[in-house]
């Protein structure tokens, strides 16, 4: 909701988003802010049931989530900030369970930042022409003609970081199988988006659900069956 509120100046100018409730006026800016406040209060109430470190980390998480939507006005790297904001649950989860944040948590967080930057760049490539006309910024605009090359680097680094996570956590064959499948799925995304058509880039973006599922399944199976 806060993202749509921040983008209410942009969404009417973008083909994919001009039908959103705030863009069309079906929901007012004030109503959106009240929903955001209510959700934040509910989330913070849940956080208060956790340990002190988790509560402290939640304040950072709130700042990241609330400021992320405004980055596209001022920087070409909102996709990187998306990874910072959306991935903050990783150190929070470790803190909630362990009471501390081990090194492997930060490697996993770094992997998430790289992955989020990459998959959200597919998303930004869908809107690139509209964003340029509207004066918005994104990694897709920043990368320009080198977008597919840089995407390859980002995905490769993300997968390498996930490899490091597996090594540090001592995960076994099921995790490596899941990571191998995720690598093949990423390769398929490049086949989809190689000509940079809007629909193909959007399909590549959505396809990251399967990449995440492959990694998650590898972790879950390794803990359940790996012994």
RODO-2510 file (C-alpha; in nm, 4 decimals, decimal comma):
residues 227
     n   res          X          Y          Z
     1     x     0,0000     0,0000     0,0000
     2     x     0,2781     0,2464     0,0885
     3     x     0,4433     0,1667    -0,2443
     4     x     0,1270     0,2556    -0,4368
     5     x     0,0897     0,5699    -0,2260
     6     x     0,4415     0,6826    -0,3113
     7     x     0,3876     0,5988    -0,6806
     8     x     0,0506     0,7704    -0,7175
     9     x     0,2223     1,0363    -0,9327
    10     x     0,3835     0,7702    -1,1530
    11     x     0,1300     0,4875    -1,1861
    12     x    -0,1205     0,6806    -1,4062
    13     x     0,1598     0,7320    -1,6601
    14     x     0,2587     0,3638    -1,6806
    15     x     0,0564     0,1228    -1,8936
    16     x     0,0864    -0,1681    -1,6510
    17     x    -0,0143     0,0266    -1,3378
    18     x    -0,2625     0,2936    -1,4483
    19     x    -0,5554     0,0787    -1,3320
    20     x    -0,4407     0,0545    -0,9683
    21     x    -0,6875     0,1859    -0,7055
    22     x    -0,4797     0,4897    -0,6050
    23     x    -0,3959     0,5736    -0,9655
    24     x    -0,7648     0,5762    -1,0614
    25     x    -0,8827     0,7517    -0,7447
    26     x    -1,0918     0,4594    -0,6169
    27     x    -0,8803     0,4769    -0,2983
    28     x    -0,7631     0,8111    -0,1582
    29     x    -0,4124     0,8845    -0,0366
    30     x    -0,5399     0,9322     0,3177
    31     x    -0,7138     0,5943     0,3160
    32     x    -0,3941     0,4275     0,1939
    33     x    -0,1911     0,5879     0,4725
    34     x    -0,4379     0,4716     0,7370
    35     x    -0,4171     0,1146     0,6060
    36     x    -0,0365     0,1377     0,6176
    37     x    -0,0423     0,2645     0,9769
    38     x    -0,2821    -0,0113     1,0834
    39     x    -0,0658    -0,2806     0,9272
    40     x     0,2485    -0,1396     1,0886
    41     x     0,0838    -0,1329     1,4314
    42     x    -0,0300    -0,4935     1,3905
    43     x     0,3158    -0,6006     1,2740
    44     x     0,4874    -0,4240     1,5627
    45     x     0,2492    -0,5884     1,8096
    46     x     0,3652    -0,9254     1,6787
    47     x     0,7310    -0,8212     1,6994
    48     x     0,6856    -0,7285     2,0663
    49     x     0,6340    -1,0995     2,1413
    50     x     0,9940    -1,1635     2,0314
    51     x     1,3280    -1,0883     2,1973
    52     x     1,4854    -0,7446     2,2354
    53     x     1,7254    -0,7814     1,9420
    54     x     1,4332    -0,8599     1,7112
    55     x     1,2485    -0,5507     1,8331
    56     x     1,5519    -0,3317     1,7616
    57     x     1,5888    -0,4834     1,4161
    58     x     1,2210    -0,4211     1,3426
    59     x     1,2806    -0,0465     1,3699
    60     x     1,5397    -0,0708     1,0928
    61     x     1,2971    -0,2846     0,8922
    62     x     1,0227    -0,0230     0,9273
    63     x     1,2573     0,2496     0,8049
    64     x     1,3628     0,0418     0,5025
    65     x     1,0054    -0,0510     0,4099
    66     x     0,8717     0,3031     0,4493
    67     x     1,1492     0,4739     0,2525
    68     x     1,1943     0,2216    -0,0307
    69     x     0,9074     0,3491    -0,2501
    70     x     1,0616     0,6976    -0,2744
    71     x     1,3997     0,5825    -0,4061
    72     x     1,2948     0,5786    -0,7729
    73     x     1,2599     0,9562    -0,7622
    74     x     1,6186     1,0131    -0,6498
    75     x     1,8353     0,7162    -0,7534
    76     x     1,8662     0,4595    -1,0292
    77     x     1,9033     0,1826    -0,7692
    78     x     1,5573     0,1280    -0,6148
    79     x     1,5866    -0,2419    -0,7012
    80     x     1,8916    -0,2704    -0,4725
    81     x     1,7023    -0,0968    -0,1932
    82     x     1,4135    -0,3369    -0,2512
    83     x     1,6514    -0,6213    -0,1689
    84     x     1,7662    -0,4421     0,1447
    85     x     1,4080    -0,3842     0,2594
    86     x     1,2432    -0,7147     0,1639
    87     x     1,5357    -0,9217     0,2856
    88     x     1,5550    -0,7637     0,6301
    89     x     1,3392    -1,0462     0,7582
    90     x     1,6429    -1,2746     0,7216
    91     x     1,8544    -1,1289     1,0055
    92     x     1,5331    -1,0738     1,2032
    93     x     1,4418    -1,4429     1,1747
    94     x     1,7856    -1,5540     1,2924
    95     x     1,7692    -1,3047     1,5785
    96     x     1,4241    -1,4266     1,6811
    97     x     1,5273    -1,7933     1,6900
    98     x     1,8923    -1,7740     1,8020
    99     x     1,9091    -1,4427     1,9837
   100     x     2,2041    -1,3502     1,7634
   101     x     2,2865    -1,3061     1,3943
   102     x     2,5522    -1,5510     1,2675
   103     x     2,7727    -1,4834     0,9664
   104     x     2,5713    -1,7186     0,7453
   105     x     2,2661    -1,4958     0,7955
   106     x     2,4477    -1,1981     0,6460
   107     x     2,5659    -1,4067     0,3492
   108     x     2,2052    -1,5148     0,2925
   109     x     2,0954    -1,1515     0,3210
   110     x     2,3558    -1,0506     0,0627
   111     x     2,2328    -1,3281    -0,1681
   112     x     1,8791    -1,1970    -0,1303
   113     x     1,9861    -0,8409    -0,2195
   114     x     2,1512    -0,9644    -0,5391
   115     x     1,8560    -1,1849    -0,6317
   116     x     1,5975    -0,9136    -0,5597
   117     x     1,7951    -0,6620    -0,7643
   118     x     1,8047    -0,9066    -1,0536
   119     x     1,4428    -1,0186    -1,0527
   120     x     1,3102    -0,6671    -0,9987
   121     x     1,5221    -0,5475    -1,2902
   122     x     1,3180    -0,7833    -1,5120
   123     x     1,0137    -0,6044    -1,3713
   124     x     1,1689    -0,2632    -1,4380
   125     x     1,2461    -0,3653    -1,7961
   126     x     0,8717    -0,4043    -1,8521
   127     x     0,8140    -0,0383    -1,7636
   128     x     1,1408     0,1097    -1,8908
   129     x     0,9960     0,3191    -2,1753
   130     x     0,7121     0,4525    -1,9587
   131     x     0,9500     0,5284    -1,6708
   132     x     1,1827     0,7259    -1,8973
   133     x     0,8919     0,9382    -2,0218
   134     x     0,7634     0,9919    -1,6660
   135     x     1,1045     1,0796    -1,5220
   136     x     1,1261     0,7768    -1,2937
   137     x     1,4512     0,5879    -1,2350
   138     x     1,5446     0,2183    -1,2219
   139     x     1,8308    -0,0250    -1,2743
   140     x     1,6788    -0,1141    -1,6126
   141     x     1,7354     0,2456    -1,7244
   142     x     2,0793     0,2598    -1,5626
   143     x     2,1979    -0,0646    -1,7249
   144     x     2,0730     0,0353    -2,0705
   145     x     2,2010    -0,1900    -2,3504
   146     x     2,4127    -0,3855    -2,1002
   147     x     2,1045    -0,4990    -1,9086
   148     x     2,1259    -0,8688    -2,0001
   149     x     2,4997    -0,8813    -1,9289
   150     x     2,4621    -0,7181    -1,5879
   151     x     2,1627    -0,9388    -1,5140
   152     x     2,3854    -1,2382    -1,5792
   153     x     2,6433    -1,1061    -1,3334
   154     x     2,3806    -1,0365    -1,0661
   155     x     2,2210    -1,3797    -1,0917
   156     x     2,5625    -1,5485    -1,0959
   157     x     2,6691    -1,3646    -0,7808
   158     x     2,3373    -1,4458    -0,6113
   159     x     2,3782    -1,8162    -0,6879
   160     x     2,7414    -1,8047    -0,5744
   161     x     2,6319    -1,6485    -0,2445
   162     x     2,3709    -1,9228    -0,2020
   163     x     2,6473    -2,1760    -0,2658
   164     x     2,8427    -2,0150     0,0187
   165     x     2,5344    -2,0392     0,2408
   166     x     2,5113    -2,4115     0,1718
   167     x     2,8793    -2,4603     0,2536
   168     x     2,8655    -2,2571     0,5750
   169     x     2,5442    -2,4232     0,6927
   170     x     2,6694    -2,7722     0,6089
   171     x     2,3718    -2,8500     0,3870
   172     x     2,3662    -3,1680     0,1827
   173     x     2,2585    -3,3207    -0,1462
   174     x     1,8972    -3,2020    -0,1379
   175     x     2,0051    -2,8398    -0,1053
   176     x     2,2564    -2,8720    -0,3873
   177     x     1,9925    -3,0329    -0,6061
   178     x     1,7564    -2,7451    -0,5335
   179     x     2,0269    -2,4908    -0,6072
   180     x     2,1115    -2,6699    -0,9309
   181     x     1,7465    -2,6604    -1,0364
   182     x     1,7321    -2,2896    -0,9465
   183     x     2,0316    -2,2290    -1,1737
   184     x     1,8563    -2,3994    -1,4651
   185     x     1,5428    -2,1962    -1,4001
   186     x     1,7450    -1,8729    -1,4068
   187     x     1,8883    -1,9797    -1,7410
   188     x     1,5338    -2,0235    -1,8687
   189     x     1,4544    -1,6649    -1,7682
   190     x     1,7295    -1,5395    -1,9973
   191     x     1,5815    -1,7409    -2,2819
   192     x     1,2464    -1,5741    -2,2148
   193     x     1,3775    -1,2180    -2,1929
   194     x     1,6555    -1,2308    -2,4499
   195     x     1,4669    -0,9991    -2,6895
   196     x     1,3520    -0,7659    -2,4082
   197     x     0,9813    -0,7764    -2,4997
   198     x     0,7540    -0,6468    -2,2221
   199     x     0,5484    -0,9636    -2,1781
   200     x     0,8589    -1,1823    -2,1822
   201     x     1,0351    -0,9704    -1,9196
   202     x     0,7252    -0,9802    -1,7004
   203     x     0,7094    -1,3589    -1,7401
   204     x     1,0777    -1,3796    -1,6406
   205     x     1,0028    -1,1710    -1,3317
   206     x     0,7120    -1,3931    -1,2264
   207     x     0,9207    -1,7037    -1,2942
   208     x     1,1350    -1,6214    -0,9911
   209     x     0,8628    -1,7765    -0,7775
   210     x     0,9909    -2,1098    -0,9051
   211     x     1,3533    -2,0156    -0,8376
   212     x     1,2672    -1,9349    -0,4780
   213     x     1,0622    -2,2532    -0,4465
   214     x     1,3535    -2,4647    -0,5710
   215     x     1,5922    -2,3189    -0,3116
   216     x     1,3343    -2,3430    -0,0334
   217     x     1,2489    -2,7033    -0,1217
   218     x     1,6181    -2,7911    -0,1174
   219     x     1,6591    -2,6453     0,2319
   220     x     1,3395    -2,8052     0,3657
   221     x     1,4149    -3,1488     0,2209
   222     x     1,7699    -3,1375     0,3487
   223     x     1,6535    -3,0709     0,7037
   224     x     1,3758    -3,3305     0,6886
   225     x     1,5491    -3,6087     0,4939
   226     x     1,9156    -3,5253     0,5015
   227     x     1,9780    -3,6496     0,8501
***
